[in-house]
Amino acid sequence: MDETRRLLDLMQGSPAAWILVSNGAGLGLVAASPLGRMFRDALGRVNQLIAARSNRVILMVAGLAFEAPLHPE
C-alpha cells in the first residue's frame, strides 16, 4: 500500500497524463490458497485507492468499455 501511495503522490505532482492498467482479480473464482486470497484482496485495495484519485476509470469486459461515474456532486 505504501508503494501505491507513493505512486499516487508522484502522479499528482506530474504534468503527464497517466494510464494505468490492472487486473480485476476479484471478479473470478475465489482462490484456493490463502496466499491467492491475500493477493486478490491486496490488488482490490490498490485498485480502489487508484480509482478514488483518478479522473477517469474504465472497466473492460470482453472488449467492452464501461466507464465508472466518479466524484458525484
Predicted model as a PDB file, atoms N, CA, C, CB and O in Angstrom, pLDDT in the B-factor column:
MODEL        1                                                                  
ATOM      1  N   MET A   1       0.827  -1.182   0.000  1.00 88.00           N  
ATOM      2  CA  MET A   1       0.000   0.000   0.000  1.00 88.00           C  
ATOM      3  C   MET A   1       0.879   1.257   0.000  1.00 88.00           C  
ATOM      4  CB  MET A   1      -0.945  -0.009   1.211  1.00 88.00           C  
ATOM      5  O   MET A   1       0.537   2.270  -0.610  1.00 88.00           O  
ATOM      6  N   ASP A   2       2.002   1.170   0.687  1.00 91.00           N  
ATOM      7  CA  ASP A   2       2.910   2.323   0.714  1.00 91.00           C  
ATOM      8  C   ASP A   2       3.404   2.664  -0.691  1.00 91.00           C  
ATOM      9  CB  ASP A   2       4.107   2.042   1.640  1.00 91.00           C  
ATOM     10  O   ASP A   2       3.473   3.835  -1.063  1.00 91.00           O  
ATOM     11  N   GLU A   3       3.745   1.638  -1.467  1.00 92.00           N  
ATOM     12  CA  GLU A   3       4.225   1.874  -2.838  1.00 92.00           C  
ATOM     13  C   GLU A   3       3.120   2.495  -3.689  1.00 92.00           C  
ATOM     14  CB  GLU A   3       4.716   0.552  -3.481  1.00 92.00           C  
ATOM     15  O   GLU A   3       3.392   3.361  -4.520  1.00 92.00           O  
ATOM     16  N   THR A   4       1.897   2.065  -3.490  1.00 92.00           N  
ATOM     17  CA  THR A   4       0.773   2.632  -4.235  1.00 92.00           C  
ATOM     18  C   THR A   4       0.591   4.092  -3.883  1.00 92.00           C  
ATOM     19  CB  THR A   4      -0.516   1.855  -3.952  1.00 92.00           C  
ATOM     20  O   THR A   4       0.385   4.920  -4.771  1.00 92.00           O  
ATOM     21  N   ARG A   5       0.661   4.422  -2.612  1.00 91.00           N  
ATOM     22  CA  ARG A   5       0.520   5.822  -2.200  1.00 91.00           C  
ATOM     23  C   ARG A   5       1.658   6.686  -2.756  1.00 91.00           C  
ATOM     24  CB  ARG A   5       0.487   5.923  -0.666  1.00 91.00           C  
ATOM     25  O   ARG A   5       1.438   7.835  -3.141  1.00 91.00           O  
ATOM     26  N   ARG A   6       2.865   6.134  -2.796  1.00 94.00           N  
ATOM     27  CA  ARG A   6       3.995   6.882  -3.375  1.00 94.00           C  
ATOM     28  C   ARG A   6       3.757   7.128  -4.868  1.00 94.00           C  
ATOM     29  CB  ARG A   6       5.334   6.110  -3.162  1.00 94.00           C  
ATOM     30  O   ARG A   6       4.023   8.218  -5.375  1.00 94.00           O  
ATOM     31  N   LEU A   7       3.260   6.119  -5.556  1.00 93.00           N  
ATOM     32  CA  LEU A   7       2.956   6.278  -6.979  1.00 93.00           C  
ATOM     33  C   LEU A   7       1.891   7.350  -7.177  1.00 93.00           C  
ATOM     34  CB  LEU A   7       2.490   4.940  -7.590  1.00 93.00           C  
ATOM     35  O   LEU A   7       2.025   8.199  -8.059  1.00 93.00           O  
ATOM     36  N   LEU A   8       0.844   7.321  -6.377  1.00 93.00           N  
ATOM     37  CA  LEU A   8      -0.219   8.318  -6.496  1.00 93.00           C  
ATOM     38  C   LEU A   8       0.298   9.727  -6.224  1.00 93.00           C  
ATOM     39  CB  LEU A   8      -1.358   7.990  -5.539  1.00 93.00           C  
ATOM     40  O   LEU A   8      -0.104  10.672  -6.902  1.00 93.00           O  
ATOM     41  N   ASP A   9       1.174   9.876  -5.251  1.00 93.00           N  
ATOM     42  CA  ASP A   9       1.768  11.186  -4.967  1.00 93.00           C  
ATOM     43  C   ASP A   9       2.611  11.662  -6.145  1.00 93.00           C  
ATOM     44  CB  ASP A   9       2.629  11.124  -3.691  1.00 93.00           C  
ATOM     45  O   ASP A   9       2.564  12.837  -6.509  1.00 93.00           O  
ATOM     46  N   LEU A  10       3.374  10.760  -6.735  1.00 93.00           N  
ATOM     47  CA  LEU A  10       4.182  11.084  -7.906  1.00 93.00           C  
ATOM     48  C   LEU A  10       3.296  11.512  -9.068  1.00 93.00           C  
ATOM     49  CB  LEU A  10       5.046   9.886  -8.312  1.00 93.00           C  
ATOM     50  O   LEU A  10       3.598  12.487  -9.756  1.00 93.00           O  
ATOM     51  N   MET A  11       2.206  10.786  -9.287  1.00 92.00           N  
ATOM     52  CA  MET A  11       1.290  11.110 -10.375  1.00 92.00           C  
ATOM     53  C   MET A  11       0.649  12.483 -10.162  1.00 92.00           C  
ATOM     54  CB  MET A  11       0.205  10.032 -10.496  1.00 92.00           C  
ATOM     55  O   MET A  11       0.502  13.258 -11.107  1.00 92.00           O  
ATOM     56  N   GLN A  12       0.274  12.775  -8.927  1.00 90.00           N  
ATOM     57  CA  GLN A  12      -0.397  14.038  -8.620  1.00 90.00           C  
ATOM     58  C   GLN A  12       0.503  15.229  -8.921  1.00 90.00           C  
ATOM     59  CB  GLN A  12      -0.831  14.068  -7.155  1.00 90.00           C  
ATOM     60  O   GLN A  12       0.017  16.271  -9.362  1.00 90.00           O  
ATOM     61  N   GLY A  13       1.795  15.094  -8.692  1.00 88.00           N  
ATOM     62  CA  GLY A  13       2.722  16.187  -8.931  1.00 88.00           C  
ATOM     63  C   GLY A  13       3.259  16.232 -10.350  1.00 88.00           C  
ATOM     64  O   GLY A  13       4.105  17.070 -10.663  1.00 88.00           O  
ATOM     65  N   SER A  14       2.793  15.359 -11.201  1.00 93.00           N  
ATOM     66  CA  SER A  14       3.316  15.249 -12.555  1.00 93.00           C  
ATOM     67  C   SER A  14       2.394  15.933 -13.564  1.00 93.00           C  
ATOM     68  CB  SER A  14       3.506  13.781 -12.927  1.00 93.00           C  
ATOM     69  O   SER A  14       1.172  15.840 -13.448  1.00 93.00           O  
ATOM     70  N   PRO A  15       2.972  16.622 -14.554  1.00 94.00           N  
ATOM     71  CA  PRO A  15       2.144  17.220 -15.599  1.00 94.00           C  
ATOM     72  C   PRO A  15       1.710  16.203 -16.661  1.00 94.00           C  
ATOM     73  CB  PRO A  15       2.897  18.357 -16.261  1.00 94.00           C  
ATOM     74  O   PRO A  15       0.898  16.520 -17.529  1.00 94.00           O  
ATOM     75  N   ALA A  16       2.244  15.002 -16.592  1.00 94.00           N  
ATOM     76  CA  ALA A  16       1.956  13.981 -17.604  1.00 94.00           C  
ATOM     77  C   ALA A  16       0.562  13.393 -17.430  1.00 94.00           C  
ATOM     78  CB  ALA A  16       2.996  12.869 -17.543  1.00 94.00           C  
ATOM     79  O   ALA A  16      -0.006  13.413 -16.338  1.00 94.00           O  
ATOM     80  N   ALA A  17       0.028  12.875 -18.517  1.00 93.00           N  
ATOM     81  CA  ALA A  17      -1.216  12.100 -18.463  1.00 93.00           C  
ATOM     82  C   ALA A  17      -0.815  10.651 -18.180  1.00 93.00           C  
ATOM     83  CB  ALA A  17      -2.057  12.227 -19.817  1.00 93.00           C  
ATOM     84  O   ALA A  17       0.039  10.099 -18.874  1.00 93.00           O  
ATOM     85  N   TRP A  18      -1.421  10.037 -17.175  1.00 94.00           N  
ATOM     86  CA  TRP A  18      -1.074   8.679 -16.771  1.00 94.00           C  
ATOM     87  C   TRP A  18      -2.198   7.724 -17.152  1.00 94.00           C  
ATOM     88  CB  TRP A  18      -0.794   8.611 -15.253  1.00 94.00           C  
ATOM     89  O   TRP A  18      -3.377   8.039 -16.991  1.00 94.00           O  
ATOM     90  N   ILE A  19      -1.824   6.568 -17.652  1.00 94.00           N  
ATOM     91  CA  ILE A  19      -2.774   5.497 -17.927  1.00 94.00           C  
ATOM     92  C   ILE A  19      -2.267   4.265 -17.194  1.00 94.00           C  
ATOM     93  CB  ILE A  19      -2.932   5.230 -19.477  1.00 94.00           C  
ATOM     94  O   ILE A  19      -1.165   3.788 -17.463  1.00 94.00           O  
ATOM     95  N   LEU A  20      -3.065   3.751 -16.273  1.00 93.00           N  
ATOM     96  CA  LEU A  20      -2.697   2.558 -15.518  1.00 93.00           C  
ATOM     97  C   LEU A  20      -3.626   1.423 -15.923  1.00 93.00           C  
ATOM     98  CB  LEU A  20      -2.766   2.815 -13.982  1.00 93.00           C  
ATOM     99  O   LEU A  20      -4.828   1.628 -16.093  1.00 93.00           O  
ATOM    100  N   VAL A  21      -3.074   0.237 -16.074  1.00 93.00           N  
ATOM    101  CA  VAL A  21      -3.849  -0.946 -16.436  1.00 93.00           C  
ATOM    102  C   VAL A  21      -3.644  -1.976 -15.336  1.00 93.00           C  
ATOM    103  CB  VAL A  21      -3.425  -1.514 -17.844  1.00 93.00           C  
ATOM    104  O   VAL A  21      -2.515  -2.255 -14.932  1.00 93.00           O  
ATOM    105  N   SER A  22      -4.748  -2.536 -14.857  1.00 92.00           N  
ATOM    106  CA  SER A  22      -4.667  -3.509 -13.764  1.00 92.00           C  
ATOM    107  C   SER A  22      -5.658  -4.635 -14.004  1.00 92.00           C  
ATOM    108  CB  SER A  22      -4.940  -2.832 -12.399  1.00 92.00           C  
ATOM    109  O   SER A  22      -6.684  -4.451 -14.659  1.00 92.00           O  
ATOM    110  N   ASN A  23      -5.339  -5.782 -13.474  1.00 87.00           N  
ATOM    111  CA  ASN A  23      -6.282  -6.901 -13.500  1.00 87.00           C  
ATOM    112  C   ASN A  23      -7.367  -6.683 -12.457  1.00 87.00           C  
ATOM    113  CB  ASN A  23      -5.554  -8.244 -13.250  1.00 87.00           C  
ATOM    114  O   ASN A  23      -7.147  -6.012 -11.449  1.00 87.00           O  
ATOM    115  N   GLY A  24      -8.513  -7.242 -12.703  1.00 82.00           N  
ATOM    116  CA  GLY A  24      -9.599  -7.236 -11.722  1.00 82.00           C  
ATOM    117  C   GLY A  24      -9.695  -8.623 -11.112  1.00 82.00           C  
ATOM    118  O   GLY A  24     -10.565  -9.408 -11.489  1.00 82.00           O  
ATOM    119  N   ALA A  25      -8.830  -8.926 -10.193  1.00 78.00           N  
ATOM    120  CA  ALA A  25      -8.718 -10.285  -9.662  1.00 78.00           C  
ATOM    121  C   ALA A  25      -9.924 -10.720  -8.840  1.00 78.00           C  
ATOM    122  CB  ALA A  25      -7.487 -10.394  -8.821  1.00 78.00           C  
ATOM    123  O   ALA A  25     -10.084 -11.914  -8.585  1.00 78.00           O  
ATOM    124  N   GLY A  26     -10.769  -9.800  -8.424  1.00 76.00           N  
ATOM    125  CA  GLY A  26     -11.892 -10.164  -7.574  1.00 76.00           C  
ATOM    126  C   GLY A  26     -13.141 -10.569  -8.323  1.00 76.00           C  
ATOM    127  O   GLY A  26     -14.169 -10.828  -7.698  1.00 76.00           O  
ATOM    128  N   LEU A  27     -13.086 -10.633  -9.648  1.00 79.00           N  
ATOM    129  CA  LEU A  27     -14.277 -10.941 -10.432  1.00 79.00           C  
ATOM    130  C   LEU A  27     -14.414 -12.417 -10.779  1.00 79.00           C  
ATOM    131  CB  LEU A  27     -14.268 -10.139 -11.690  1.00 79.00           C  
ATOM    132  O   LEU A  27     -15.408 -12.822 -11.382  1.00 79.00           O  
ATOM    133  N   GLY A  28     -13.444 -13.209 -10.411  1.00 79.00           N  
ATOM    134  CA  GLY A  28     -13.474 -14.620 -10.779  1.00 79.00           C  
ATOM    135  C   GLY A  28     -13.719 -15.518  -9.591  1.00 79.00           C  
ATOM    136  O   GLY A  28     -14.332 -15.120  -8.600  1.00 79.00           O  
ATOM    137  N   LEU A  29     -13.235 -16.717  -9.707  1.00 82.00           N  
ATOM    138  CA  LEU A  29     -13.359 -17.689  -8.626  1.00 82.00           C  
ATOM    139  C   LEU A  29     -12.529 -17.267  -7.418  1.00 82.00           C  
ATOM    140  CB  LEU A  29     -12.928 -19.078  -9.106  1.00 82.00           C  
ATOM    141  O   LEU A  29     -11.536 -16.552  -7.555  1.00 82.00           O  
ATOM    142  N   VAL A  30     -12.934 -17.707  -6.257  1.00 86.00           N  
ATOM    143  CA  VAL A  30     -12.157 -17.461  -5.045  1.00 86.00           C  
ATOM    144  C   VAL A  30     -10.936 -18.368  -5.077  1.00 86.00           C  
ATOM    145  CB  VAL A  30     -13.012 -17.708  -3.754  1.00 86.00           C  
ATOM    146  O   VAL A  30     -11.048 -19.575  -5.291  1.00 86.00           O  
ATOM    147  N   ALA A  31      -9.775 -17.775  -4.861  1.00 86.00           N  
ATOM    148  CA  ALA A  31      -8.525 -18.546  -4.889  1.00 86.00           C  
ATOM    149  C   ALA A  31      -8.543 -19.635  -3.824  1.00 86.00           C  
ATOM    150  CB  ALA A  31      -7.307 -17.621  -4.680  1.00 86.00           C  
ATOM    151  O   ALA A  31      -9.071 -19.440  -2.729  1.00 86.00           O  
ATOM    152  N   ALA A  32      -7.969 -20.768  -4.156  1.00 90.00           N  
ATOM    153  CA  ALA A  32      -7.953 -21.909  -3.240  1.00 90.00           C  
ATOM    154  C   ALA A  32      -6.966 -21.723  -2.093  1.00 90.00           C  
ATOM    155  CB  ALA A  32      -7.615 -23.174  -3.998  1.00 90.00           C  
ATOM    156  O   ALA A  32      -7.169 -22.253  -1.001  1.00 90.00           O  
ATOM    157  N   SER A  33      -5.894 -20.966  -2.345  1.00 94.00           N  
ATOM    158  CA  SER A  33      -4.859 -20.829  -1.317  1.00 94.00           C  
ATOM    159  C   SER A  33      -5.012 -19.526  -0.544  1.00 94.00           C  
ATOM    160  CB  SER A  33      -3.469 -20.898  -1.949  1.00 94.00           C  
ATOM    161  O   SER A  33      -5.533 -18.546  -1.078  1.00 94.00           O  
ATOM    162  N   PRO A  34      -4.566 -19.507   0.701  1.00 95.00           N  
ATOM    163  CA  PRO A  34      -4.579 -18.263   1.470  1.00 95.00           C  
ATOM    164  C   PRO A  34      -3.766 -17.157   0.790  1.00 95.00           C  
ATOM    165  CB  PRO A  34      -4.037 -18.513   2.873  1.00 95.00           C  
ATOM    166  O   PRO A  34      -4.173 -15.995   0.800  1.00 95.00           O  
ATOM    167  N   LEU A  35      -2.621 -17.513   0.200  1.00 95.00           N  
ATOM    168  CA  LEU A  35      -1.797 -16.517  -0.474  1.00 95.00           C  
ATOM    169  C   LEU A  35      -2.538 -15.916  -1.663  1.00 95.00           C  
ATOM    170  CB  LEU A  35      -0.474 -17.139  -0.932  1.00 95.00           C  
ATOM    171  O   LEU A  35      -2.467 -14.709  -1.893  1.00 95.00           O  
ATOM    172  N   GLY A  36      -3.243 -16.744  -2.415  1.00 91.00           N  
ATOM    173  CA  GLY A  36      -4.025 -16.256  -3.546  1.00 91.00           C  
ATOM    174  C   GLY A  36      -5.124 -15.306  -3.106  1.00 91.00           C  
ATOM    175  O   GLY A  36      -5.390 -14.311  -3.781  1.00 91.00           O  
ATOM    176  N   ARG A  37      -5.764 -15.600  -1.985  1.00 92.00           N  
ATOM    177  CA  ARG A  37      -6.807 -14.719  -1.462  1.00 92.00           C  
ATOM    178  C   ARG A  37      -6.205 -13.406  -0.952  1.00 92.00           C  
ATOM    179  CB  ARG A  37      -7.586 -15.422  -0.333  1.00 92.00           C  
ATOM    180  O   ARG A  37      -6.806 -12.345  -1.117  1.00 92.00           O  
ATOM    181  N   MET A  38      -5.030 -13.475  -0.338  1.00 93.00           N  
ATOM    182  CA  MET A  38      -4.364 -12.253   0.123  1.00 93.00           C  
ATOM    183  C   MET A  38      -4.003 -11.359  -1.069  1.00 93.00           C  
ATOM    184  CB  MET A  38      -3.092 -12.603   0.940  1.00 93.00           C  
ATOM    185  O   MET A  38      -4.169 -10.140  -1.014  1.00 93.00           O  
ATOM    186  N   PHE A  39      -3.506 -11.983  -2.149  1.00 92.00           N  
ATOM    187  CA  PHE A  39      -3.175 -11.227  -3.350  1.00 92.00           C  
ATOM    188  C   PHE A  39      -4.413 -10.552  -3.923  1.00 92.00           C  
ATOM    189  CB  PHE A  39      -2.538 -12.140  -4.398  1.00 92.00           C  
ATOM    190  O   PHE A  39      -4.378  -9.368  -4.260  1.00 92.00           O  
ATOM    191  N   ARG A  40      -5.514 -11.306  -4.034  1.00 92.00           N  
ATOM    192  CA  ARG A  40      -6.762 -10.755  -4.568  1.00 92.00           C  
ATOM    193  C   ARG A  40      -7.225  -9.558  -3.742  1.00 92.00           C  
ATOM    194  CB  ARG A  40      -7.859 -11.834  -4.597  1.00 92.00           C  
ATOM    195  O   ARG A  40      -7.611  -8.530  -4.298  1.00 92.00           O  
ATOM    196  N   ASP A  41      -7.187  -9.688  -2.422  1.00 92.00           N  
ATOM    197  CA  ASP A  41      -7.630  -8.603  -1.544  1.00 92.00           C  
ATOM    198  C   ASP A  41      -6.708  -7.380  -1.650  1.00 92.00           C  
ATOM    199  CB  ASP A  41      -7.686  -9.093  -0.089  1.00 92.00           C  
ATOM    200  O   ASP A  41      -7.178  -6.243  -1.684  1.00 92.00           O  
ATOM    201  N   ALA A  42      -5.397  -7.625  -1.701  1.00 93.00           N  
ATOM    202  CA  ALA A  42      -4.442  -6.513  -1.811  1.00 93.00           C  
ATOM    203  C   ALA A  42      -4.617  -5.785  -3.145  1.00 93.00           C  
ATOM    204  CB  ALA A  42      -2.987  -7.029  -1.672  1.00 93.00           C  
ATOM    205  O   ALA A  42      -4.601  -4.555  -3.186  1.00 93.00           O  
ATOM    206  N   LEU A  43      -4.782  -6.533  -4.224  1.00 93.00           N  
ATOM    207  CA  LEU A  43      -4.982  -5.908  -5.531  1.00 93.00           C  
ATOM    208  C   LEU A  43      -6.277  -5.104  -5.549  1.00 93.00           C  
ATOM    209  CB  LEU A  43      -5.001  -6.973  -6.642  1.00 93.00           C  
ATOM    210  O   LEU A  43      -6.331  -4.028  -6.144  1.00 93.00           O  
ATOM    211  N   GLY A  44      -7.306  -5.611  -4.910  1.00 92.00           N  
ATOM    212  CA  GLY A  44      -8.563  -4.865  -4.817  1.00 92.00           C  
ATOM    213  C   GLY A  44      -8.387  -3.547  -4.093  1.00 92.00           C  
ATOM    214  O   GLY A  44      -8.939  -2.530  -4.513  1.00 92.00           O  
ATOM    215  N   ARG A  45      -7.616  -3.553  -2.999  1.00 93.00           N  
ATOM    216  CA  ARG A  45      -7.365  -2.309  -2.260  1.00 93.00           C  
ATOM    217  C   ARG A  45      -6.554  -1.323  -3.102  1.00 93.00           C  
ATOM    218  CB  ARG A  45      -6.626  -2.608  -0.941  1.00 93.00           C  
ATOM    219  O   ARG A  45      -6.838  -0.125  -3.103  1.00 93.00           O  
ATOM    220  N   VAL A  46      -5.548  -1.823  -3.815  1.00 93.00           N  
ATOM    221  CA  VAL A  46      -4.745  -0.968  -4.693  1.00 93.00           C  
ATOM    222  C   VAL A  46      -5.636  -0.345  -5.764  1.00 93.00           C  
ATOM    223  CB  VAL A  46      -3.593  -1.775  -5.346  1.00 93.00           C  
ATOM    224  O   VAL A  46      -5.563   0.860  -6.004  1.00 93.00           O  
ATOM    225  N   ASN A  47      -6.472  -1.152  -6.408  1.00 92.00           N  
ATOM    226  CA  ASN A  47      -7.358  -0.638  -7.448  1.00 92.00           C  
ATOM    227  C   ASN A  47      -8.315   0.417  -6.897  1.00 92.00           C  
ATOM    228  CB  ASN A  47      -8.147  -1.779  -8.079  1.00 92.00           C  
ATOM    229  O   ASN A  47      -8.593   1.410  -7.569  1.00 92.00           O  
ATOM    230  N   GLN A  48      -8.820   0.211  -5.686  1.00 91.00           N  
ATOM    231  CA  GLN A  48      -9.724   1.184  -5.080  1.00 91.00           C  
ATOM    232  C   GLN A  48      -9.016   2.506  -4.800  1.00 91.00           C  
ATOM    233  CB  GLN A  48     -10.313   0.624  -3.790  1.00 91.00           C  
ATOM    234  O   GLN A  48      -9.569   3.575  -5.059  1.00 91.00           O  
ATOM    235  N   LEU A  49      -7.794   2.438  -4.271  1.00 91.00           N  
ATOM    236  CA  LEU A  49      -7.033   3.662  -3.996  1.00 91.00           C  
ATOM    237  C   LEU A  49      -6.783   4.459  -5.271  1.00 91.00           C  
ATOM    238  CB  LEU A  49      -5.698   3.321  -3.326  1.00 91.00           C  
ATOM    239  O   LEU A  49      -6.954   5.678  -5.302  1.00 91.00           O  
ATOM    240  N   ILE A  50      -6.379   3.756  -6.310  1.00 91.00           N  
ATOM    241  CA  ILE A  50      -6.075   4.430  -7.573  1.00 91.00           C  
ATOM    242  C   ILE A  50      -7.352   5.001  -8.187  1.00 91.00           C  
ATOM    243  CB  ILE A  50      -5.391   3.456  -8.561  1.00 91.00           C  
ATOM    244  O   ILE A  50      -7.354   6.138  -8.658  1.00 91.00           O  
ATOM    245  N   ALA A  51      -8.423   4.234  -8.186  1.00 90.00           N  
ATOM    246  CA  ALA A  51      -9.681   4.708  -8.772  1.00 90.00           C  
ATOM    247  C   ALA A  51     -10.207   5.943  -8.044  1.00 90.00           C  
ATOM    248  CB  ALA A  51     -10.734   3.598  -8.738  1.00 90.00           C  
ATOM    249  O   ALA A  51     -10.746   6.855  -8.670  1.00 90.00           O  
ATOM    250  N   ALA A  52     -10.049   5.968  -6.728  1.00 89.00           N  
ATOM    251  CA  ALA A  52     -10.557   7.094  -5.937  1.00 89.00           C  
ATOM    252  C   ALA A  52      -9.849   8.401  -6.281  1.00 89.00           C  
ATOM    253  CB  ALA A  52     -10.399   6.801  -4.450  1.00 89.00           C  
ATOM    254  O   ALA A  52     -10.422   9.475  -6.099  1.00 89.00           O  
ATOM    255  N   ARG A  53      -8.620   8.329  -6.772  1.00 88.00           N  
ATOM    256  CA  ARG A  53      -7.864   9.544  -7.095  1.00 88.00           C  
ATOM    257  C   ARG A  53      -7.711   9.754  -8.598  1.00 88.00           C  
ATOM    258  CB  ARG A  53      -6.491   9.487  -6.450  1.00 88.00           C  
ATOM    259  O   ARG A  53      -6.896  10.561  -9.044  1.00 88.00           O  
ATOM    260  N   SER A  54      -8.501   9.023  -9.365  1.00 89.00           N  
ATOM    261  CA  SER A  54      -8.417   9.123 -10.824  1.00 89.00           C  
ATOM    262  C   SER A  54      -9.491  10.050 -11.379  1.00 89.00           C  
ATOM    263  CB  SER A  54      -8.546   7.738 -11.460  1.00 89.00           C  
ATOM    264  O   SER A  54     -10.543  10.245 -10.772  1.00 89.00           O  
ATOM    265  N   ASN A  55      -9.203  10.612 -12.536  1.00 87.00           N  
ATOM    266  CA  ASN A  55     -10.177  11.439 -13.245  1.00 87.00           C  
ATOM    267  C   ASN A  55     -11.130  10.590 -14.068  1.00 87.00           C  
ATOM    268  CB  ASN A  55      -9.468  12.441 -14.145  1.00 87.00           C  
ATOM    269  O   ASN A  55     -12.231  11.022 -14.405  1.00 87.00           O  
ATOM    270  N   ARG A  56     -10.697   9.381 -14.387  1.00 90.00           N  
ATOM    271  CA  ARG A  56     -11.494   8.515 -15.250  1.00 90.00           C  
ATOM    272  C   ARG A  56     -11.139   7.068 -14.949  1.00 90.00           C  
ATOM    273  CB  ARG A  56     -11.258   8.845 -16.754  1.00 90.00           C  
ATOM    274  O   ARG A  56      -9.964   6.729 -14.807  1.00 90.00           O  
ATOM    275  N   VAL A  57     -12.157   6.212 -14.852  1.00 92.00           N  
ATOM    276  CA  VAL A  57     -11.942   4.779 -14.632  1.00 92.00           C  
ATOM    277  C   VAL A  57     -12.799   4.013 -15.637  1.00 92.00           C  
ATOM    278  CB  VAL A  57     -12.294   4.363 -13.151  1.00 92.00           C  
ATOM    279  O   VAL A  57     -13.998   4.263 -15.762  1.00 92.00           O  
ATOM    280  N   ILE A  58     -12.177   3.089 -16.344  1.00 93.00           N  
ATOM    281  CA  ILE A  58     -12.891   2.286 -17.332  1.00 93.00           C  
ATOM    282  C   ILE A  58     -12.686   0.817 -17.000  1.00 93.00           C  
ATOM    283  CB  ILE A  58     -12.405   2.604 -18.780  1.00 93.00           C  
ATOM    284  O   ILE A  58     -11.553   0.361 -16.850  1.00 93.00           O  
ATOM    285  N   LEU A  59     -13.774   0.083 -16.886  1.00 91.00           N  
ATOM    286  CA  LEU A  59     -13.741  -1.366 -16.691  1.00 91.00           C  
ATOM    287  C   LEU A  59     -13.924  -2.003 -18.059  1.00 91.00           C  
ATOM    288  CB  LEU A  59     -14.851  -1.851 -15.674  1.00 91.00           C  
ATOM    289  O   LEU A  59     -14.900  -1.727 -18.756  1.00 91.00           O  
ATOM    290  N   MET A  60     -12.983  -2.855 -18.439  1.00 90.00           N  
ATOM    291  CA  MET A  60     -13.075  -3.553 -19.719  1.00 90.00           C  
ATOM    292  C   MET A  60     -13.506  -4.987 -19.466  1.00 90.00           C  
ATOM    293  CB  MET A  60     -11.722  -3.510 -20.485  1.00 90.00           C  
ATOM    294  O   MET A  60     -12.890  -5.693 -18.668  1.00 90.00           O  
ATOM    295  N   VAL A  61     -14.565  -5.418 -20.145  1.00 89.00           N  
ATOM    296  CA  VAL A  61     -15.050  -6.792 -20.048  1.00 89.00           C  
ATOM    297  C   VAL A  61     -15.316  -7.291 -21.460  1.00 89.00           C  
ATOM    298  CB  VAL A  61     -16.341  -6.889 -19.159  1.00 89.00           C  
ATOM    299  O   VAL A  61     -16.152  -6.733 -22.170  1.00 89.00           O  
ATOM    300  N   ALA A  62     -14.626  -8.315 -21.861  1.00 89.00           N  
ATOM    301  CA  ALA A  62     -14.802  -8.912 -23.187  1.00 89.00           C  
ATOM    302  C   ALA A  62     -14.706  -7.861 -24.295  1.00 89.00           C  
ATOM    303  CB  ALA A  62     -16.151  -9.631 -23.267  1.00 89.00           C  
ATOM    304  O   ALA A  62     -15.452  -7.911 -25.273  1.00 89.00           O  
ATOM    305  N   GLY A  63     -13.790  -6.919 -24.135  1.00 91.00           N  
ATOM    306  CA  GLY A  63     -13.577  -5.893 -25.138  1.00 91.00           C  
ATOM    307  C   GLY A  63     -14.567  -4.745 -25.090  1.00 91.00           C  
ATOM    308  O   GLY A  63     -14.506  -3.848 -25.931  1.00 91.00           O  
ATOM    309  N   LEU A  64     -15.476  -4.751 -24.129  1.00 94.00           N  
ATOM    310  CA  LEU A  64     -16.447  -3.667 -23.986  1.00 94.00           C  
ATOM    311  C   LEU A  64     -16.024  -2.754 -22.844  1.00 94.00           C  
ATOM    312  CB  LEU A  64     -17.874  -4.227 -23.738  1.00 94.00           C  
ATOM    313  O   LEU A  64     -15.621  -3.224 -21.780  1.00 94.00           O  
ATOM    314  N   ALA A  65     -16.116  -1.457 -23.068  1.00 94.00           N  
ATOM    315  CA  ALA A  65     -15.694  -0.476 -22.064  1.00 94.00           C  
ATOM    316  C   ALA A  65     -16.898   0.027 -21.280  1.00 94.00           C  
ATOM    317  CB  ALA A  65     -14.958   0.707 -22.730  1.00 94.00           C  
ATOM    318  O   ALA A  65     -17.912   0.416 -21.858  1.00 94.00           O  
ATOM    319  N   PHE A  66     -16.772   0.013 -19.958  1.00 93.00           N  
ATOM    320  CA  PHE A  66     -17.788   0.547 -19.061  1.00 93.00           C  
ATOM    321  C   PHE A  66     -17.119   1.623 -18.209  1.00 93.00           C  
ATOM    322  CB  PHE A  66     -18.430  -0.587 -18.165  1.00 93.00           C  
ATOM    323  O   PHE A  66     -16.249   1.332 -17.388  1.00 93.00           O  
ATOM    324  N   GLU A  67     -17.537   2.865 -18.418  1.00 92.00           N  
ATOM    325  CA  GLU A  67     -16.916   3.968 -17.684  1.00 92.00           C  
ATOM    326  C   GLU A  67     -17.659   4.181 -16.372  1.00 92.00           C  
ATOM    327  CB  GLU A  67     -16.913   5.272 -18.531  1.00 92.00           C  
ATOM    328  O   GLU A  67     -18.886   4.268 -16.338  1.00 92.00           O  
ATOM    329  N   ALA A  68     -16.886   4.263 -15.296  1.00 83.00           N  
ATOM    330  CA  ALA A  68     -17.463   4.439 -13.957  1.00 83.00           C  
ATOM    331  C   ALA A  68     -17.696   5.918 -13.698  1.00 83.00           C  
ATOM    332  CB  ALA A  68     -16.537   3.834 -12.864  1.00 83.00           C  
ATOM    333  O   ALA A  68     -16.830   6.741 -13.994  1.00 83.00           O  
ATOM    334  N   PRO A  69     -18.879   6.273 -13.137  1.00 82.00           N  
ATOM    335  CA  PRO A  69     -19.077   7.666 -12.733  1.00 82.00           C  
ATOM    336  C   PRO A  69     -18.216   7.955 -11.518  1.00 82.00           C  
ATOM    337  CB  PRO A  69     -20.574   7.959 -12.429  1.00 82.00           C  
ATOM    338  O   PRO A  69     -18.194   7.171 -10.569  1.00 82.00           O  
ATOM    339  N   LEU A  70     -17.512   9.067 -11.539  1.00 75.00           N  
ATOM    340  CA  LEU A  70     -16.604   9.421 -10.454  1.00 75.00           C  
ATOM    341  C   LEU A  70     -17.031  10.715  -9.790  1.00 75.00           C  
ATOM    342  CB  LEU A  70     -15.175   9.543 -10.969  1.00 75.00           C  
ATOM    343  O   LEU A  70     -17.612  11.599 -10.420  1.00 75.00           O  
ATOM    344  N   HIS A  71     -16.734  10.802  -8.527  1.00 65.00           N  
ATOM    345  CA  HIS A  71     -16.907  12.022  -7.750  1.00 65.00           C  
ATOM    346  C   HIS A  71     -18.281  12.669  -7.966  1.00 65.00           C  
ATOM    347  CB  HIS A  71     -15.814  13.009  -8.103  1.00 65.00           C  
ATOM    348  O   HIS A  71     -18.362  13.808  -8.427  1.00 65.00           O  
ATOM    349  N   PRO A  72     -19.353  11.953  -7.639  1.00 62.00           N  
ATOM    350  CA  PRO A  72     -20.686  12.526  -7.829  1.00 62.00           C  
ATOM    351  C   PRO A  72     -20.839  13.829  -7.047  1.00 62.00           C  
ATOM    352  CB  PRO A  72     -21.766  11.524  -7.397  1.00 62.00           C  
ATOM    353  O   PRO A  72     -20.335  13.963  -5.932  1.00 62.00           O  
ATOM    354  N   GLU A  73     -21.526  14.764  -7.639  1.00 57.00           N  
ATOM    355  CA  GLU A  73     -21.679  16.070  -6.995  1.00 57.00           C  
ATOM    356  C   GLU A  73     -23.103  16.327  -6.621  1.00 57.00           C  
ATOM    357  CB  GLU A  73     -21.185  17.173  -7.893  1.00 57.00           C  
ATOM    358  O   GLU A  73     -23.415  17.381  -6.067  1.00 57.00           O  
TER     359      GLU A  73                                                      
ENDMDL                                                                          
END                                                                             
